Amino acid sequence: MSSDSGSAIQKRFGENLRSIRKSKGLSQETLALICGLDRTYIGGVERGERNISLVNIVKIAQSLGVEAKDFF
Amino acid sequence: MSSDSGSAIQKRFGENLRSIRKSKGLSQETLALICGLDRTYIGGVERGERNISLVNIVKIAQSLGVEAKDFF
């Protein structure tokens, strides 16, 4: 089966998140405050360093006013 | 901010996964074998008991021949 590596998956997701966050004019700090997550956590996800969980994916999407599927 | 609870998020995701898996005619056992994950793990995700990670979401989607966004 051909499949992406975990790090490639995380990197692509992080790039999509960063792009959507910037399109909303929000800093990592502001997004982190809205989500109730740490800014360094948001930064780590955007850099593809973290394997974010389902619940945090949806919480960040709701904080940005988008659908979780928009990250994929 | 209005937002779904973690358990509601997990339950909705699990229902979508189960529906897509069944539409492909796959058992939990077969899907687990293709993904390299445990059948009890797949079952737990489908029942909304587990907060699945990004990498496993994408790996399960690839194993089912769908896009990760189809689960949302």
Backbone of each chain as ProteinMPNN parsed JSONL, in Angstrom:
{"seq_chain_A": "MSSDSGSAIQKRFGENLRSIRKSKGLSQETLALICGLDRTYIGGVERGERNISLVNIVKIAQSLGVEAKDFF", "coords_chain_A": {"N_chain_A": [[0.853, -1.187, 0.0], [0.605, 2.154, -0.926], [1.518, 4.895, 1.021], [1.486, 7.95, 2.891], [4.216, 9.131, 4.901], [4.26, 9.543, 8.478], [5.453, 11.998, 9.216], [5.281, 13.489, 6.882], [2.532, 13.712, 6.646], [1.948, 15.233, 8.949], [3.352, 17.576, 8.335], [2.09, 18.555, 6.038], [-0.493, 19.013, 7.023], [0.086, 20.983, 8.934], [0.995, 23.089, 7.329], [-1.332, 23.714, 5.969], [-2.968, 24.524, 8.098], [-1.536, 26.801, 8.99], [-1.759, 28.458, 6.746], [-4.544, 28.895, 6.616], [-5.009, 30.09, 9.122], [-3.514, 32.476, 8.804], [-4.928, 33.598, 6.716], [-7.14, 34.399, 8.031], [-6.221, 36.468, 9.437], [-5.144, 36.14, 11.964], [-2.873, 35.934, 14.71], [-0.57, 33.408, 15.962], [-0.644, 33.564, 18.728], [-3.127, 34.802, 19.278], [-4.928, 32.958, 18.179], [-4.314, 30.775, 19.804], [-5.216, 31.704, 22.274], [-7.992, 31.888, 21.8], [-8.639, 29.223, 21.318], [-7.904, 28.028, 23.685], [-5.544, 26.683, 23.86], [-1.938, 26.156, 24.015], [0.37, 28.624, 22.791], [2.852, 27.706, 21.9], [2.238, 25.114, 21.313], [0.459, 25.358, 19.126], [2.299, 26.465, 17.329], [4.075, 24.319, 17.049], [2.423, 22.409, 15.842], [1.92, 23.708, 13.412], [4.462, 23.661, 12.294], [4.682, 21.025, 11.717], [5.541, 19.298, 13.64], [4.056, 18.014, 15.508], [1.693, 15.469, 16.329], [-1.267, 16.041, 16.076], [-4.389, 15.704, 17.844], [-7.705, 14.427, 17.113], [-9.762, 15.848, 18.578], [-8.533, 18.295, 19.163], [-8.02, 19.172, 16.555], [-10.633, 19.703, 15.647], [-11.438, 21.628, 17.507], [-9.648, 23.738, 16.964], [-10.405, 24.283, 14.342], [-13.056, 25.194, 14.765], [-12.473, 27.466, 16.253], [-11.299, 29.013, 14.314], [-13.362, 29.403, 12.629], [-13.841, 27.688, 10.529], [-14.337, 24.558, 8.717], [-13.339, 21.351, 9.95], [-12.562, 19.677, 7.88], [-11.425, 21.399, 6.094], [-8.749, 21.57, 6.652], [-7.572, 19.469, 5.426]], "CA_chain_A": [[0.0, 0.0, 0.0], [1.351, 3.408, -0.879], [0.943, 5.789, 2.03], [2.385, 9.01, 3.324], [4.827, 8.97, 6.212], [3.656, 10.383, 9.51], [5.975, 13.368, 9.221], [4.725, 14.185, 5.712], [1.138, 14.023, 6.988], [1.95, 16.336, 9.91], [3.848, 18.775, 7.687], [1.051, 19.07, 5.139], [-1.564, 19.555, 7.866], [0.569, 22.22, 9.54], [1.02, 24.142, 6.306], [-2.724, 24.116, 5.717], [-3.421, 25.283, 9.26], [-0.892, 28.126, 8.981], [-2.341, 29.233, 5.652], [-5.912, 29.299, 6.993], [-4.89, 31.054, 10.236], [-3.079, 33.774, 8.275], [-6.016, 34.159, 5.887], [-8.102, 34.991, 8.971], [-5.557, 37.605, 10.077], [-4.898, 35.85, 13.378], [-1.553, 35.468, 15.14], [-0.592, 32.159, 16.75], [-1.03, 33.917, 20.097], [-4.57, 35.042, 19.352], [-5.596, 31.67, 17.962], [-4.114, 29.958, 21.004], [-6.117, 32.219, 23.321], [-9.374, 31.532, 21.449], [-8.774, 27.751, 21.442], [-7.522, 27.511, 24.994], [-4.34, 25.858, 23.726], [-0.724, 26.942, 24.183], [0.925, 29.134, 21.536], [3.949, 26.84, 21.431], [1.596, 23.92, 20.737], [0.004, 25.759, 17.776], [3.501, 26.591, 16.5], [4.587, 22.972, 16.774], [1.535, 21.777, 14.848], [2.125, 24.366, 12.109], [5.757, 23.217, 11.773], [4.613, 19.599, 11.425], [6.273, 18.57, 14.674], [3.14, 17.364, 16.45], [0.642, 14.603, 15.809], [-2.435, 16.62, 16.749], [-5.512, 14.776, 18.004], [-9.009, 14.758, 16.531], [-10.513, 16.866, 19.323], [-7.884, 19.596, 18.968], [-8.258, 19.571, 15.162], [-11.972, 20.294, 15.534], [-11.483, 22.847, 18.322], [-8.959, 24.8, 16.231], [-11.263, 24.648, 13.206], [-14.169, 26.007, 15.274], [-11.918, 28.763, 16.66], [-11.001, 29.762, 13.082], [-14.596, 29.575, 11.864], [-13.816, 26.843, 9.326], [-14.633, 23.152, 8.964], [-12.129, 20.537, 10.124], [-12.146, 19.116, 6.581], [-10.652, 22.398, 5.343], [-7.323, 21.375, 6.941], [-7.073, 18.287, 4.719]], "C_chain_A": [[0.892, 1.242, 0.0], [0.707, 4.313, 0.161], [1.988, 6.797, 2.454], [2.995, 8.663, 4.666], [4.132, 9.896, 7.201], [4.157, 11.809, 9.452], [5.461, 14.157, 8.026], [3.279, 14.598, 5.979], [1.088, 15.239, 7.914], [2.369, 17.646, 9.253], [2.768, 19.395, 6.796], [-0.091, 19.697, 5.95], [-1.137, 20.912, 8.443], [0.593, 23.375, 8.559], [-0.392, 24.635, 6.008], [-3.267, 24.955, 6.873], [-2.843, 26.697, 9.234], [-1.523, 29.027, 7.917], [-3.74, 29.746, 6.027], [-5.869, 30.319, 8.125], [-4.512, 32.431, 9.704], [-4.184, 34.42, 7.444], [-7.089, 34.809, 6.761], [-7.496, 36.181, 9.716], [-5.275, 37.4, 11.548], [-3.445, 35.454, 13.608], [-1.698, 34.114, 15.825], [-1.078, 32.441, 18.173], [-2.549, 34.073, 20.223], [-5.342, 33.745, 19.159], [-5.488, 30.804, 19.209], [-5.054, 30.396, 22.13], [-7.558, 31.785, 23.048], [-9.621, 30.045, 21.687], [-8.598, 27.252, 22.861], [-6.358, 26.544, 24.918], [-3.113, 26.761, 23.876], [-0.182, 27.411, 22.828], [2.03, 28.232, 21.008], [3.399, 25.532, 20.839], [1.135, 24.223, 19.312], [1.218, 25.851, 16.841], [4.062, 25.233, 16.102], [3.738, 22.233, 15.752], [1.803, 22.384, 13.475], [3.461, 23.96, 11.479], [5.776, 21.721, 11.461], [5.328, 18.745, 12.454], [5.361, 17.765, 15.599], [2.041, 16.594, 15.732], [-0.652, 14.96, 16.537], [-3.592, 15.624, 16.797], [-6.783, 15.33, 17.364], [-9.682, 15.923, 17.255], [-9.86, 18.242, 19.141], [-8.017, 20.086, 17.525], [-9.597, 20.302, 15.059], [-12.061, 21.584, 16.335], [-10.786, 24.012, 17.603], [-9.801, 25.239, 15.036], [-12.4, 25.554, 13.671], [-13.676, 27.395, 15.675], [-11.623, 29.636, 15.452], [-12.26, 30.003, 12.239], [-14.587, 28.807, 10.552], [-14.239, 25.425, 9.711], [-13.322, 22.388, 9.115], [-11.634, 20.006, 8.782], [-11.325, 20.107, 5.767], [-9.141, 22.252, 5.578], [-6.712, 20.264, 6.088], [-7.079, 18.507, 3.213]], "O_chain_A": [[1.809, 1.366, 0.813], [-0.512, 4.478, 0.177], [3.192, 6.549, 2.391], [2.373, 7.981, 5.48], [3.508, 10.888, 6.825], [3.374, 12.743, 9.62], [5.229, 15.361, 8.133], [2.851, 15.686, 5.592], [0.297, 16.158, 7.703], [1.82, 18.703, 9.563], [2.563, 20.609, 6.805], [-0.591, 20.769, 5.611], [-1.912, 21.868, 8.437], [0.254, 24.505, 8.908], [-0.614, 25.831, 5.818], [-3.937, 25.965, 6.659], [-3.567, 27.673, 9.431], [-1.784, 30.205, 8.16], [-4.066, 30.906, 5.775], [-6.605, 31.305, 8.098], [-5.106, 33.437, 10.095], [-4.355, 35.639, 7.464], [-7.85, 35.658, 6.297], [-8.167, 36.824, 10.523], [-5.175, 38.366, 12.304], [-2.855, 34.731, 12.806], [-2.795, 33.718, 16.219], [-1.83, 31.655, 18.749], [-3.167, 33.548, 21.149], [-6.295, 33.466, 19.887], [-6.462, 30.173, 19.62], [-5.613, 29.565, 22.845], [-8.263, 31.362, 23.964], [-10.673, 29.653, 22.192], [-9.083, 26.176, 23.209], [-6.19, 25.689, 25.788], [-3.235, 27.986, 23.865], [-0.265, 26.685, 21.837], [2.133, 28.017, 19.801], [4.025, 24.925, 19.971], [1.388, 23.44, 18.396], [1.172, 25.377, 15.706], [4.472, 25.027, 14.959], [4.262, 21.518, 14.898], [1.902, 21.659, 12.484], [3.575, 23.92, 10.254], [6.788, 21.205, 10.986], [5.683, 17.599, 12.177], [5.832, 16.937, 16.379], [1.537, 17.005, 14.687], [-1.072, 14.282, 17.475], [-3.751, 14.802, 15.895], [-6.911, 16.529, 17.113], [-10.123, 16.879, 16.617], [-10.56, 19.242, 18.983], [-8.117, 21.291, 17.293], [-9.688, 21.376, 14.465], [-12.696, 22.54, 15.89], [-11.277, 25.141, 17.631], [-9.899, 26.432, 14.749], [-12.677, 26.573, 13.038], [-14.373, 28.387, 15.464], [-11.687, 30.862, 15.543], [-12.214, 30.729, 11.246], [-15.232, 29.206, 9.583], [-14.468, 25.132, 10.884], [-12.318, 22.731, 8.491], [-10.427, 19.896, 8.564], [-10.607, 19.71, 4.85], [-8.343, 22.756, 4.788], [-5.49, 20.124, 6.026], [-6.691, 17.616, 2.457]]}, "seq_chain_B": "MSSDSGSAIQKRFGENLRSIRKSKGLSQETLALICGLDRTYIGGVERGERNISLVNIVKIAQSLGVEAKDFF", "coords_chain_B": {"N_chain_B": [[-17.557, 31.156, 23.142], [-19.203, 28.928, 21.044], [-18.913, 25.465, 21.05], [-18.287, 22.063, 20.177], [-18.333, 19.322, 22.487], [-15.542, 17.283, 23.509], [-16.239, 14.555, 23.563], [-18.495, 14.462, 21.96], [-17.415, 15.184, 19.518], [-15.684, 13.011, 19.057], [-17.555, 10.956, 18.911], [-19.095, 11.582, 16.656], [-17.157, 11.496, 14.654], [-16.459, 8.774, 14.818], [-18.829, 7.524, 14.046], [-18.984, 8.333, 11.389], [-16.668, 7.131, 10.363], [-17.308, 4.403, 10.746], [-19.527, 4.139, 9.053], [-18.381, 4.662, 6.525], [-16.456, 2.613, 6.399], [-18.158, 0.346, 6.383], [-19.488, 0.822, 4.004], [-17.55, 0.188, 2.248], [-17.466, -2.48, 2.486], [-15.841, -3.723, 4.338], [-14.639, -5.516, 7.185], [-14.006, -4.677, 10.67], [-11.759, -6.103, 11.431], [-10.437, -6.656, 9.004], [-9.921, -4.08, 8.034], [-8.235, -3.207, 10.099], [-6.043, -4.889, 9.725], [-5.12, -4.008, 7.203], [-4.41, -1.385, 7.793], [-2.488, -1.723, 9.723], [-3.122, -1.374, 12.354], [-4.628, -2.054, 15.601], [-7.474, -4.208, 15.922], [-9.164, -3.738, 18.109], [-8.578, -1.134, 18.647], [-9.566, 0.209, 16.357], [-12.275, -0.389, 16.755], [-12.738, 1.01, 19.145], [-12.358, 3.651, 18.293], [-14.481, 3.862, 16.492], [-16.635, 3.681, 18.235], [-16.458, 6.075, 19.463], [-14.803, 6.359, 21.606], [-12.16, 6.983, 21.605], [-9.576, 9.4, 21.15], [-8.492, 9.918, 18.37], [-5.41, 10.272, 16.534], [-3.995, 12.649, 14.192], [-2.202, 11.368, 12.309], [-3.045, 8.697, 12.345], [-5.682, 9.05, 11.508], [-5.293, 9.801, 8.817], [-3.938, 7.556, 7.854], [-5.88, 5.538, 8.145], [-7.822, 6.542, 6.411], [-6.429, 6.367, 3.95], [-6.176, 3.608, 3.836], [-8.787, 2.888, 3.437], [-9.241, 3.954, 1.01], [-10.237, 6.516, 0.743], [-10.555, 10.118, 1.229], [-9.115, 11.913, 3.972], [-10.696, 14.054, 4.727], [-13.228, 13.139, 4.263], [-14.137, 11.955, 6.548], [-15.095, 13.933, 8.113]], "CA_chain_B": [[-17.505, 30.438, 21.87], [-19.926, 27.658, 21.053], [-18.068, 24.418, 20.471], [-18.682, 20.723, 20.551], [-17.508, 18.661, 23.494], [-14.643, 16.28, 22.945], [-16.892, 13.264, 23.348], [-19.387, 14.597, 20.794], [-16.537, 15.176, 18.335], [-15.22, 11.638, 18.854], [-18.691, 10.107, 18.544], [-19.482, 11.885, 15.272], [-16.099, 10.959, 13.79], [-16.556, 7.317, 14.822], [-19.995, 7.125, 13.225], [-18.616, 8.524, 9.976], [-15.709, 6.076, 10.008], [-18.026, 3.114, 10.641], [-20.361, 4.182, 7.852], [-17.52, 4.547, 5.331], [-15.887, 1.254, 6.403], [-19.19, -0.608, 5.949], [-19.789, 1.068, 2.579], [-16.486, -0.481, 1.487], [-17.604, -3.914, 2.693], [-14.717, -4.222, 5.142], [-14.807, -5.713, 8.625], [-12.986, -4.007, 11.502], [-10.552, -6.93, 11.401], [-9.741, -6.474, 7.729], [-9.39, -2.712, 8.017], [-7.116, -3.16, 11.042], [-4.901, -5.549, 9.086], [-4.615, -3.144, 6.13], [-3.813, -0.181, 8.416], [-1.456, -2.025, 10.711], [-3.584, -0.975, 13.689], [-5.313, -3.152, 16.275], [-8.926, -4.196, 15.728], [-9.84, -3.122, 19.264], [-8.382, 0.309, 18.498], [-10.568, 0.644, 15.367], [-13.581, -0.459, 17.42], [-12.82, 2.114, 20.104], [-12.545, 4.901, 17.536], [-15.843, 3.87, 15.921], [-17.589, 3.923, 19.33], [-16.256, 7.423, 19.992], [-14.105, 6.257, 22.891], [-10.748, 7.342, 21.467], [-9.242, 10.675, 20.524], [-7.538, 9.457, 17.351], [-4.457, 11.301, 16.11], [-3.927, 13.021, 12.773], [-1.523, 10.389, 11.456], [-3.906, 7.515, 12.2], [-6.831, 9.445, 10.668], [-4.9, 9.755, 7.404], [-3.606, 6.171, 7.502], [-7.136, 4.802, 7.973], [-8.433, 7.026, 5.159], [-5.702, 5.767, 2.82], [-6.495, 2.177, 3.806], [-10.157, 2.759, 2.925], [-9.318, 4.545, -0.323], [-10.983, 7.782, 0.774], [-9.801, 11.265, 1.727], [-9.326, 12.153, 5.401], [-11.79, 15.011, 4.908], [-14.516, 12.44, 4.181], [-14.546, 11.564, 7.899], [-15.588, 15.111, 8.857]], "C_chain_B": [[-18.329, 29.163, 22.004], [-19.035, 26.603, 20.413], [-18.53, 23.071, 20.982], [-17.774, 20.192, 21.648], [-16.621, 17.634, 22.813], [-15.349, 14.972, 22.66], [-17.842, 13.321, 22.164], [-18.579, 14.55, 19.507], [-16.105, 13.75, 18.026], [-16.354, 10.734, 18.371], [-19.061, 10.335, 17.076], [-18.451, 11.309, 14.298], [-16.232, 9.436, 13.677], [-17.711, 6.815, 13.979], [-19.679, 7.266, 11.74], [-17.654, 7.438, 9.514], [-16.439, 4.746, 9.802], [-18.845, 3.055, 9.359], [-19.516, 3.989, 6.589], [-16.917, 3.143, 5.258], [-16.913, 0.242, 5.88], [-19.51, -0.424, 4.474], [-18.741, 0.42, 1.685], [-16.524, -1.996, 1.665], [-16.476, -4.524, 3.505], [-15.131, -4.436, 6.591], [-13.769, -4.882, 9.368], [-11.673, -4.776, 11.437], [-9.748, -6.671, 10.128], [-9.142, -5.076, 7.654], [-8.164, -2.615, 8.92], [-5.858, -3.777, 10.424], [-4.28, -4.652, 8.014], [-3.859, -1.956, 6.716], [-2.587, -0.494, 9.257], [-1.818, -1.512, 12.098], [-4.328, -2.154, 14.311], [-6.829, -3.066, 16.055], [-9.641, -3.523, 16.896], [-9.674, -1.605, 19.24], [-9.414, 0.875, 17.515], [-11.957, 0.659, 16.011], [-13.779, 0.703, 18.393], [-13.03, 3.456, 19.427], [-13.984, 4.966, 17.026], [-16.898, 4.122, 17.002], [-17.405, 5.298, 19.956], [-15.51, 7.439, 21.306], [-12.669, 6.747, 22.824], [-10.577, 8.646, 20.703], [-8.111, 10.413, 19.523], [-6.642, 10.604, 16.893], [-4.515, 11.505, 14.597], [-3.34, 11.915, 11.901], [-2.389, 9.143, 11.279], [-5.165, 7.827, 11.387], [-6.463, 9.277, 9.195], [-4.572, 8.326, 6.986], [-4.873, 5.337, 7.292], [-7.829, 5.239, 6.681], [-7.757, 6.382, 3.956], [-6.024, 4.282, 2.701], [-7.884, 1.929, 3.237], [-10.292, 3.314, 1.511], [-10.17, 5.796, -0.386], [-10.047, 8.895, 1.23], [-10.104, 11.447, 3.219], [-10.515, 13.085, 5.622], [-13.159, 14.33, 4.853], [-15.024, 12.007, 5.557], [-15.206, 12.712, 8.664], [-16.89, 15.654, 8.263]], "O_chain_B": [[-18.169, 28.41, 22.965], [-18.466, 26.833, 19.346], [-19.088, 22.955, 22.073], [-16.601, 20.558, 21.734], [-16.899, 17.176, 21.704], [-15.096, 14.34, 21.634], [-17.986, 12.337, 21.439], [-19.005, 13.948, 18.521], [-16.151, 13.321, 16.873], [-16.146, 9.859, 17.531], [-19.312, 9.379, 16.342], [-18.798, 10.725, 13.271], [-16.131, 8.876, 12.585], [-17.594, 5.807, 13.282], [-20.061, 6.419, 10.933], [-17.795, 6.892, 8.42], [-16.216, 4.053, 8.809], [-18.854, 2.038, 8.665], [-19.898, 3.238, 5.691], [-16.87, 2.545, 4.183], [-16.592, -0.608, 5.049], [-19.774, -1.398, 3.769], [-18.998, 0.137, 0.515], [-15.718, -2.715, 1.075], [-16.186, -5.713, 3.374], [-15.879, -3.639, 7.158], [-12.781, -4.437, 8.784], [-10.599, -4.175, 11.392], [-8.531, -6.489, 10.175], [-7.989, -4.909, 7.256], [-7.163, -2.006, 8.544], [-4.755, -3.253, 10.581], [-3.057, -4.546, 7.925], [-2.807, -1.565, 6.21], [-1.742, 0.373, 9.478], [-0.94, -1.248, 12.92], [-4.625, -3.136, 13.631], [-7.392, -1.972, 16.01], [-10.624, -2.812, 16.689], [-10.525, -0.875, 19.749], [-10.057, 1.887, 17.795], [-12.72, 1.609, 15.832], [-14.854, 1.3, 18.454], [-13.782, 4.299, 19.917], [-14.63, 6.009, 17.118], [-17.941, 4.712, 16.72], [-18.127, 5.65, 20.889], [-15.571, 8.422, 22.045], [-12.021, 6.913, 23.857], [-11.31, 8.953, 19.763], [-6.938, 10.656, 19.805], [-7.062, 11.761, 16.866], [-5.008, 10.665, 13.844], [-3.915, 11.564, 10.871], [-2.46, 8.592, 10.18], [-5.66, 6.967, 10.659], [-7.218, 8.688, 8.421], [-4.897, 7.925, 5.868], [-4.935, 4.523, 6.371], [-8.358, 4.408, 5.945], [-8.432, 5.906, 3.044], [-6.134, 3.755, 1.594], [-8.135, 0.889, 2.628], [-11.339, 3.162, 0.881], [-10.755, 6.11, -1.422], [-8.892, 8.646, 1.575], [-11.215, 11.169, 3.67], [-11.258, 12.927, 6.591], [-14.144, 14.884, 5.342], [-16.211, 11.722, 5.716], [-15.8, 12.503, 9.722], [-17.437, 16.636, 8.765]]}, "name": "protein", "num_of_chains": 2, "seq": "MSSDSGSAIQKRFGENLRSIRKSKGLSQETLALICGLDRTYIGGVERGERNISLVNIVKIAQSLGVEAKDFFMSSDSGSAIQKRFGENLRSIRKSKGLSQETLALICGLDRTYIGGVERGERNISLVNIVKIAQSLGVEAKDFF"}
